Amino acid sequence: MDIKVRNVSIVVSAATAGRHAIGIRGEIPLPVAARRMCAFTPGEPLVLAADVALSRLIVQSARSVAQLLADLDAPYSATQ
């Protein structure tokens, strides 16, 4: 697997020559440096989104997803 940080997300991609591997229990270990760059805290709920066409998994904190949705809804809420 290949693991990269994009803004406040961690993107996990299929890669035969990647530096990371799925654990023996099927877990995807996220490097500490990547978690810190995204400000993920221990026990924080995360949202996983699969992009099957591109063979990747996007990981974001539930907090950042909630903020994105609130920002998208703001123009509509202001007009009501």
Buried (B, 14 or more C-beta within 10 A) or exposed (E): BBBEBEEBBBBBBEEEEEEBEEEEEEEBEBEEEBBEBBEBEEEEEBBEEEEEEEEBBBBBBEBBBEEEEEEEEEEEEEEE
